[in-house]
Amino acid sequence: MIVNMNHEEFNAKLKEMVCLSDWHYRYYTQRARKFKRIDYWLKSSLGMAAILGALMAGSDHLRVLGAILAGVCAFILGSILPNFRWDGIVSGLKAEQEEWTRIFQGYEGLLRISQILNRDEMLTQEFQKVEELRKAAQLNDRGLPEDQQLLDELEAEVRKYYQMTRAAQTD
């Protein structure tokens, strides 16, 4: 596929792949940030409520209410939240972000090199290495939740940044 392209077509293909990898990188970065923030604030809030419940359990007037509050918070933290796989989602999104960062940096570096050099054999080999990273990343099915609205917003943002139209890019 790449062997049959001239240098300009190769650069255009690289620019498309930089755009695609940047789009995925931005998506997984924002999703990882969002889920990490949710995880942090949810666990912090429940932990603070449990501490408040423990303090209330130490008083004479609110002993029962405090014990109930502390117990409910402990139950939620220990039994209910693990069912939502928060840690798996956060670590999976972080792993996807790291993979797409490597892919994005690979394509971007290759694009810079191709604009400077005209050594097709070396460029083709490097392109194939980065392509293998991308294909491996697409095979990873971590079962992560998707946000189609965010995907669409970031696609438009990345296309605008790289001055690409929707018809120009292929997946």
Secondary structure as a PSIPRED ss2 file (coil, helix, strand):
# PSIPRED VFORMAT (PSIPRED V4.0)

   1 M C   1.000  0.000  0.000
   2 I C   1.000  0.000  0.000
   3 V C   1.000  0.000  0.000
   4 N C   1.000  0.000  0.000
   5 M C   1.000  0.000  0.000
   6 N C   1.000  0.000  0.000
   7 H H   0.000  1.000  0.000
   8 E H   0.000  1.000  0.000
   9 E H   0.000  1.000  0.000
  10 F H   0.000  1.000  0.000
  11 N H   0.000  1.000  0.000
  12 A H   0.000  1.000  0.000
  13 K H   0.000  1.000  0.000
  14 L H   0.000  1.000  0.000
  15 K H   0.000  1.000  0.000
  16 E H   0.000  1.000  0.000
  17 M H   0.000  1.000  0.000
  18 V H   0.000  1.000  0.000
  19 C H   0.000  1.000  0.000
  20 L H   0.000  1.000  0.000
  21 S H   0.000  1.000  0.000
  22 D H   0.000  1.000  0.000
  23 W H   0.000  1.000  0.000
  24 H H   0.000  1.000  0.000
  25 Y H   0.000  1.000  0.000
  26 R H   0.000  1.000  0.000
  27 Y H   0.000  1.000  0.000
  28 Y H   0.000  1.000  0.000
  29 T H   0.000  1.000  0.000
  30 Q H   0.000  1.000  0.000
  31 R H   0.000  1.000  0.000
  32 A H   0.000  1.000  0.000
  33 R H   0.000  1.000  0.000
  34 K H   0.000  1.000  0.000
  35 F H   0.000  1.000  0.000
  36 K H   0.000  1.000  0.000
  37 R H   0.000  1.000  0.000
  38 I H   0.000  1.000  0.000
  39 D H   0.000  1.000  0.000
  40 Y H   0.000  1.000  0.000
  41 W H   0.000  1.000  0.000
  42 L H   0.000  1.000  0.000
  43 K H   0.000  1.000  0.000
  44 S H   0.000  1.000  0.000
  45 S H   0.000  1.000  0.000
  46 L H   0.000  1.000  0.000
  47 G H   0.000  1.000  0.000
  48 M H   0.000  1.000  0.000
  49 A H   0.000  1.000  0.000
  50 A H   0.000  1.000  0.000
  51 I H   0.000  1.000  0.000
  52 L H   0.000  1.000  0.000
  53 G H   0.000  1.000  0.000
  54 A H   0.000  1.000  0.000
  55 L H   0.000  1.000  0.000
  56 M H   0.000  1.000  0.000
  57 A H   0.000  1.000  0.000
  58 G C   1.000  0.000  0.000
  59 S C   1.000  0.000  0.000
  60 D C   1.000  0.000  0.000
  61 H C   1.000  0.000  0.000
  62 L C   1.000  0.000  0.000
  63 R H   0.000  1.000  0.000
  64 V H   0.000  1.000  0.000
  65 L H   0.000  1.000  0.000
  66 G H   0.000  1.000  0.000
  67 A H   0.000  1.000  0.000
  68 I H   0.000  1.000  0.000
  69 L H   0.000  1.000  0.000
  70 A H   0.000  1.000  0.000
  71 G H   0.000  1.000  0.000
  72 V H   0.000  1.000  0.000
  73 C H   0.000  1.000  0.000
  74 A H   0.000  1.000  0.000
  75 F H   0.000  1.000  0.000
  76 I H   0.000  1.000  0.000
  77 L H   0.000  1.000  0.000
  78 G H   0.000  1.000  0.000
  79 S H   0.000  1.000  0.000
  80 I H   0.000  1.000  0.000
  81 L H   0.000  1.000  0.000
  82 P H   0.000  1.000  0.000
  83 N H   0.000  1.000  0.000
  84 F H   0.000  1.000  0.000
  85 R C   1.000  0.000  0.000
  86 W H   0.000  1.000  0.000
  87 D H   0.000  1.000  0.000
  88 G H   0.000  1.000  0.000
  89 I H   0.000  1.000  0.000
  90 V H   0.000  1.000  0.000
  91 S H   0.000  1.000  0.000
  92 G H   0.000  1.000  0.000
  93 L H   0.000  1.000  0.000
  94 K H   0.000  1.000  0.000
  95 A H   0.000  1.000  0.000
  96 E H   0.000  1.000  0.000
  97 Q H   0.000  1.000  0.000
  98 E H   0.000  1.000  0.000
  99 E H   0.000  1.000  0.000
 100 W H   0.000  1.000  0.000
 101 T H   0.000  1.000  0.000
 102 R H   0.000  1.000  0.000
 103 I H   0.000  1.000  0.000
 104 F H   0.000  1.000  0.000
 105 Q H   0.000  1.000  0.000
 106 G H   0.000  1.000  0.000
 107 Y H   0.000  1.000  0.000
 108 E H   0.000  1.000  0.000
 109 G H   0.000  1.000  0.000
 110 L H   0.000  1.000  0.000
 111 L H   0.000  1.000  0.000
 112 R H   0.000  1.000  0.000
 113 I H   0.000  1.000  0.000
 114 S H   0.000  1.000  0.000
 115 Q H   0.000  1.000  0.000
 116 I H   0.000  1.000  0.000
 117 L C   1.000  0.000  0.000
 118 N C   1.000  0.000  0.000
 119 R C   1.000  0.000  0.000
 120 D H   0.000  1.000  0.000
 121 E H   0.000  1.000  0.000
 122 M H   0.000  1.000  0.000
 123 L H   0.000  1.000  0.000
 124 T H   0.000  1.000  0.000
 125 Q H   0.000  1.000  0.000
 126 E H   0.000  1.000  0.000
 127 F H   0.000  1.000  0.000
 128 Q H   0.000  1.000  0.000
 129 K H   0.000  1.000  0.000
 130 V H   0.000  1.000  0.000
 131 E H   0.000  1.000  0.000
 132 E H   0.000  1.000  0.000
 133 L H   0.000  1.000  0.000
 134 R H   0.000  1.000  0.000
 135 K H   0.000  1.000  0.000
 136 A H   0.000  1.000  0.000
 137 A H   0.000  1.000  0.000
 138 Q H   0.000  1.000  0.000
 139 L H   0.000  1.000  0.000
 140 N C   1.000  0.000  0.000
 141 D C   1.000  0.000  0.000
 142 R C   1.000  0.000  0.000
 143 G C   1.000  0.000  0.000
 144 L C   1.000  0.000  0.000
 145 P C   1.000  0.000  0.000
 146 E C   1.000  0.000  0.000
 147 D C   1.000  0.000  0.000
 148 Q H   0.000  1.000  0.000
 149 Q H   0.000  1.000  0.000
 150 L H   0.000  1.000  0.000
 151 L H   0.000  1.000  0.000
 152 D H   0.000  1.000  0.000
 153 E H   0.000  1.000  0.000
 154 L H   0.000  1.000  0.000
 155 E H   0.000  1.000  0.000
 156 A H   0.000  1.000  0.000
 157 E H   0.000  1.000  0.000
 158 V H   0.000  1.000  0.000
 159 R H   0.000  1.000  0.000
 160 K H   0.000  1.000  0.000
 161 Y H   0.000  1.000  0.000
 162 Y C   1.000  0.000  0.000
 163 Q C   1.000  0.000  0.000
 164 M C   1.000  0.000  0.000
 165 T C   1.000  0.000  0.000
 166 R H   0.000  1.000  0.000
 167 A H   0.000  1.000  0.000
 168 A H   0.000  1.000  0.000
 169 Q C   1.000  0.000  0.000
 170 T C   1.000  0.000  0.000
 171 D C   1.000  0.000  0.000
